[in-house]
Every structure is written in structure tokens, then in C-alpha cells.
């Protein structure tokens, strides 16, 4: 199954509407020189390269400099953590596995990375309508077609965190 950016799906579903929801994603890890910033929005041209266009969202969410630290477009689907009181905060992010370096990066981590997500509108990308920040990435499932990250506040609940990585080498 191929994922389409959320703004594309929303535009198709709401013909004539200028309001397009966007999910901003930030992944942090001590071994990363800078956070990984991703967006489900492909509307803005960030850079033209010999390989093609790099598209995404310019936002100041979580202190990013819109001019030099854009959120790069990535086909993804995200489940925000539940807001229910009796439900632990947990969710998942599924990314298309577009390049072997994506899996190599995930497999290189020996300890926990964190993820933050925000729902914004494309025309106002600096203001989060909904956000969940600094969740622990607790597992990663990698196939040739997709990468699924699961996350939550497991460590804060006193249960400790065990990072589980599954890699299906037949498909990767």
C-alpha cells in the first residue's frame, strides 16, 4: 500500500478548501547531530537538486528555524497518543521505507530516541492544534516497504523501556 501525504488526501476530500491539516514530526536522539524533522505537507519547495525537488513545511514549532531547519515531506501516517485519562499515551508512525539508509539509521541506535508530533494547518504551520512531545520510541518494525515506529510515555510510567527492533531481511 502506498501512502499519500495527508495534505494531498485532505485536498482531494475537501475540494475548494484552503485549510489543509499537516502533521509535523520531530525525532531526537543523542547520537544525531540535529533532530530529524518530517512533514506530511509537500506544498512548499524547499530546495531544487539535480536529483529532483525537496518539498516540505517551514515552521518554528519546537524552536526550528524555518529558514534553515525545514520539516521535509515524507509519506507517512501517524496515530496520536490517546487523550483518554485511563489509557496510556501511545501511538505509531508508519513511513514508506524509501531508502536503505533509513533502516540503517534506525538499526544503529542502541538506546531510546524520542518523537514529538504536532497537528498544524498548512497556512499556519507555527501553531500546533494538537501536539504530543518527547515520547519514547519503544519499537521499530522494518520491512522493505515500510518502517513502523511505536511510541509512548512508557519510561515515565516507571515500567522502563526496552527498545525492540524487528527487521525483515527478506523484504529490506
N, C-alpha and C positions, 0 to 999 in steps of 0.2 A: 504494500500500500504506500503510495506517495503522499507526503504531507504537503499541504499548501500553506503559505503564510496566512496567519489569522486575518490580517487586513484584507487579503485577497478574498477569502471566504466571506468576510463581513460585507465587502463591497458588492459581491455577487448577490448576497442575500438581501441587501438593503440598497437597491439601485436608487440613485438620486440623493443619497445621504452623504454629507461631508464628515460625519462622525464615524471614525474607524477605530475600534479598540486595538491596542497593541500590548504585547507582553514584553517587558524588559527583564533580562536575566543577567545576574552578575555572579560569577563563580570565583571564589578566592581560595588560595592555598599558599602556605608559607614558601613553597618552592617556586611559585610563579613570580616573575618579575613585576607583573601588573595583573590586575583582575581580567578575567575573560568576560567580555561584555557582548551579549547577544540580544537581538530584537526579532520580533515576528513581522516587522514592518520593512517592506522593500521599496518604499516610495521615494526616499531621498538618495541621490547619487552621492556617495562618499568619496570615491576615487575611481579614476579610469586607469586600467593597467593593460599591458599587452595581452594578458590572458582574458580580459573582459572587465566588466563593471563590478565594483564593490558597492553594495547598497546597504542601507540601514537607517538608524534613527540617531539624531543628535539630541542628547538630553543631559541635564545636570543632575539627574537622580543619583543619589548616593555619592555626591561630590565629583562626578565625572565632569571633565572639561569638554563641553560639546564640540569645540574646535579640534581638539587633538585626541579625544578618547570616545569616539562614537560607539554605539551599540550596533554590531554588524548583523545583518539579516541572516537568519538561519531558519529553515523549515523545521518547525517544532510544534509539539502540542504539550501543554502543561496543565497539571491539576494542582490548584492551590490547596494548601492545607485547610482542613475543616475549621470553621469558626465555632463549632459546637463546643460547649463547655466540657461535656463528658467524653469528648473524642480527642485523642492525642493529635497534635498538629503533625500531619504527614501528607506528602504529595508525591508526584512524579513528573518527570520531564522526559519526553521522547524526542530525540533528534535523529534526523537522517544521518547515517554513517557515510559521509561523502568522501572521506579521505583516510587512508591508513594511519596518518599522524594523529587523528582524533582518538583512535583506540590506543595508540602507543602512549599518548599523554595520560590517559586515564589509568592504564596499566602501570605507569611509572610511579604513581602515588602510593606511598606506604602508610600514610595516615590520612586523617579525615580532611576533606575540603568542605567549604561552606557554600551555600547558594542563597541568593536573595532574588525575589521576583516582585514585579510591580505591574499592575494593570494601569495603563495610561490611555489617553486618547491621542491619536496621531497629530492633531492640531495643537495639543497642549502636552508635550511629552515630559515636561519637568514636574508635573503634579500627579502623584500617584492616587488613583481612585481606590485601589486596594493594594496592599503590599504585605509580604511575609519576608522577614530578613533574618540572615545569619542562621539558617537551618543547616544541620549536618547532613552531608550526603552519605547515606548509610549503605547503599549498594549500587552497583552498576552492572547491567547486563549488556553485553556487546555481541552483536551479530554482524554479518556482512551488510545488512540493510539498515540497522538502527542501533542506537545507543539509548538505553533506558536508565535514567538516574532516579533513585528513590531517596527521599529526604524527609527529615523531621527534627523535632526537638528531643531526640532520644537521650542525649548526654545530659541535658538539663533535668531530666526526669529521674536521674540517679541510676539509670539502668546501664550506663556505659555504652560505648559504641563499638561495634565490630563491623569493619568495612568488608563487604562481600562483593567480589568481582567475579562474574561469570563471563567467560569468553568462548564463544562457539567458533572454534578454529575452522570448522568445515565451511562456514559461510563467510568468514572475515577475509 
